[in-house]
Amino acid sequence: DTPDIYFVGNSFSGDDLDEVLRICEGKEISLNVISKSGTTTESAIAFRFVRDAMLRKYSEEELKERIFITTDKEKGALKAFADSEGYPTFVIPDDIGGRFSVLTPVGLLPIAVCGADIRALLEGAAEMKRRIDSQGLDSDAYRYAALRNLFYEQGRTVEILASYEPSFRMMTEWWKQLFG
């Protein structure tokens, strides 16, 4: 009983964007644009196309209830645009980079929309952090980080995570971004 969620603006593929726009035809849609600076090219292009499609269906006033902007708290092109149009905003914290933003509104909004209990998710993340911190170097997470650093210092700068399962593709893309 939750909305379908589609992600666009994460590539330059016109075919992917066109496919999502076709899927959304005749459906009620809302949009969450995510970009800290507001100048991320892929996101900006997708936003323009999706907003144009929404303008053919909804009034400017209706868009203020259907478009949400997740961006910097006070600066950037997207923040200025959101303010000028009257779109509600969610803040990406200054000290959080994009690839580490899943536990900010970047990740929490779509997770909540899909029906997950984000309070439980955050409580679980906090508990895991406490557990890892209390274990110190006995923690698998710390050991992995220390070993990666040691290997890096020895000139071993390549790590491979391979998956041959197409449905797992986005997980490996995230992994590449995380360690990029």
C-alpha positions as CSV (number, residue, x, y, z in Angstrom):
1,D,0.0,0.0,0.0
2,T,2.9,2.4,-0.6
3,P,3.7,4.5,-3.6
4,D,6.0,3.2,-6.3
5,I,9.4,4.9,-6.1
6,Y,11.6,5.5,-9.2
7,F,15.0,7.0,-9.2
8,V,16.1,9.2,-12.0
9,G,18.9,11.8,-12.4
10,N,21.6,9.3,-11.5
11,S,22.8,9.0,-15.1
12,F,22.7,10.7,-18.4
13,S,20.5,8.0,-19.9
14,G,17.6,9.6,-21.8
15,D,16.1,6.1,-22.3
16,D,15.9,5.5,-18.5
17,L,14.4,8.9,-17.9
18,D,11.9,8.4,-20.8
19,E,10.9,5.0,-19.4
20,V,10.1,6.4,-15.9
21,L,8.2,9.3,-17.4
22,R,6.1,6.8,-19.5
23,I,5.5,4.6,-16.4
24,C,4.2,7.7,-14.6
25,E,1.8,8.8,-17.3
26,G,-1.8,8.9,-15.9
27,K,-0.6,8.4,-12.3
28,E,-0.5,10.8,-9.4
29,I,3.1,11.8,-8.9
30,S,5.3,13.6,-6.5
31,L,9.0,14.5,-6.8
32,N,11.9,14.7,-4.4
33,V,15.0,16.4,-6.0
34,I,18.2,15.7,-4.2
35,S,21.4,17.8,-4.7
36,K,23.4,19.7,-2.1
37,S,24.7,22.2,-4.6
38,G,21.8,22.2,-7.0
39,T,24.2,22.0,-9.9
40,T,24.7,18.3,-10.2
41,T,24.1,17.9,-13.9
42,E,22.3,14.6,-14.0
43,S,19.9,15.6,-11.2
44,A,19.3,19.1,-12.8
45,I,18.4,17.6,-16.2
46,A,16.1,15.0,-14.8
47,F,14.4,17.6,-12.5
48,R,13.6,19.8,-15.5
49,F,12.1,17.0,-17.5
50,V,10.0,15.6,-14.6
51,R,8.9,19.1,-13.5
52,D,7.9,19.9,-17.1
53,A,5.8,16.7,-17.2
54,M,4.2,17.6,-13.9
55,L,3.4,21.2,-15.1
56,R,1.3,19.7,-17.9
57,K,-0.8,18.0,-15.2
58,Y,-0.7,20.2,-12.1
59,S,-1.0,23.9,-11.4
60,E,2.0,25.8,-9.9
61,E,0.1,25.8,-6.6
62,E,-0.3,22.0,-6.7
63,L,3.4,21.6,-7.4
64,K,4.1,23.2,-4.1
65,E,2.5,20.2,-2.5
66,R,4.1,17.6,-4.8
67,I,7.7,18.8,-5.2
68,F,10.2,18.4,-2.4
69,I,13.7,19.6,-2.5
70,T,16.5,18.0,-0.5
71,T,19.5,20.3,-0.5
72,D,21.8,22.6,1.4
73,K,20.2,24.5,4.3
74,E,21.0,28.0,3.0
75,K,23.0,28.2,-0.2
76,G,23.1,26.8,-3.7
77,A,21.1,27.0,-6.9
78,L,18.6,24.4,-5.8
79,K,18.0,26.1,-2.4
80,A,17.4,29.4,-4.1
81,F,15.0,27.8,-6.6
82,A,13.1,26.0,-3.9
83,D,12.7,29.3,-2.0
84,S,11.6,31.3,-5.0
85,E,9.0,28.6,-6.0
86,G,7.8,27.9,-2.5
87,Y,8.8,24.2,-2.5
88,P,9.3,22.6,0.9
89,T,12.9,21.6,1.6
90,F,14.8,19.0,3.6
91,V,18.4,19.7,4.6
92,I,21.5,17.7,3.8
93,P,23.8,18.3,6.7
94,D,27.0,20.3,5.9
95,D,29.3,17.7,7.2
96,I,27.8,14.7,5.3
97,G,29.0,13.9,1.8
98,G,26.6,12.4,-0.7
99,R,27.8,8.9,-0.5
100,F,27.4,8.9,3.3
101,S,23.9,10.4,3.3
102,V,21.6,7.5,3.6
103,L,20.7,8.3,7.2
104,T,19.9,11.9,6.4
105,P,16.8,13.1,4.5
106,V,18.5,12.0,1.3
107,G,17.8,8.4,2.2
108,L,15.3,8.6,5.0
109,L,12.6,10.3,2.9
110,P,12.3,7.6,0.3
111,I,12.7,4.9,2.9
112,A,9.8,6.4,4.9
113,V,7.7,6.8,1.7
114,C,8.2,3.1,1.0
115,G,6.7,2.3,4.4
116,A,9.7,1.4,6.4
117,D,10.0,2.5,10.1
118,I,12.7,5.1,10.0
119,R,12.7,5.5,13.7
120,A,13.6,1.8,14.1
121,L,16.2,2.1,11.4
122,L,17.9,5.1,13.1
123,E,17.7,3.3,16.5
124,G,19.3,0.3,14.9
125,A,22.1,2.4,13.4
126,A,22.7,4.1,16.7
127,E,22.9,0.8,18.5
128,M,25.3,-0.6,15.9
129,K,27.5,2.5,16.3
130,R,27.5,2.1,20.1
131,R,28.4,-1.6,19.6
132,I,31.2,-0.9,17.2
133,D,32.6,1.9,19.3
134,S,32.5,-0.2,22.5
135,Q,34.4,-3.1,20.7
136,G,37.1,-0.8,19.4
137,L,39.7,-2.7,17.3
138,D,37.8,-5.9,18.1
139,S,35.1,-4.7,15.8
140,D,34.9,-6.1,12.3
141,A,34.3,-2.6,11.0
142,Y,37.4,-1.1,12.6
143,R,39.5,-4.2,11.6
144,Y,38.3,-3.8,8.0
145,A,39.1,-0.1,8.0
146,A,42.6,-0.7,9.5
147,L,43.4,-3.5,7.1
148,R,42.3,-1.3,4.1
149,N,44.5,1.5,5.3
150,L,47.5,-0.9,5.9
151,F,47.1,-2.4,2.4
152,Y,46.8,1.1,0.9
153,E,50.1,2.2,2.7
154,Q,51.7,-0.9,1.1
155,G,50.6,0.2,-2.4
156,R,47.7,-2.1,-2.7
157,T,45.2,0.5,-3.9
158,V,42.7,-1.7,-5.7
159,E,39.9,-3.6,-4.1
160,I,37.4,-5.6,-6.1
161,L,33.9,-6.4,-5.1
162,A,32.3,-8.3,-8.0
163,S,28.7,-9.4,-8.4
164,Y,27.3,-11.2,-11.4
165,E,23.7,-10.7,-10.3
166,P,22.0,-7.9,-12.3
167,S,19.5,-7.1,-9.5
168,F,22.5,-6.4,-7.2
169,R,24.0,-3.8,-9.6
170,M,23.0,-0.7,-7.6
171,M,24.6,-2.2,-4.5
172,T,27.9,-2.5,-6.3
173,E,27.5,1.1,-7.6
174,W,27.0,2.3,-4.1
175,W,30.0,0.3,-2.9
176,K,32.1,2.0,-5.6
177,Q,30.9,5.4,-4.6
178,L,31.5,4.7,-0.9
179,F,35.1,3.8,-1.5
180,G,35.7,6.3,-4.3
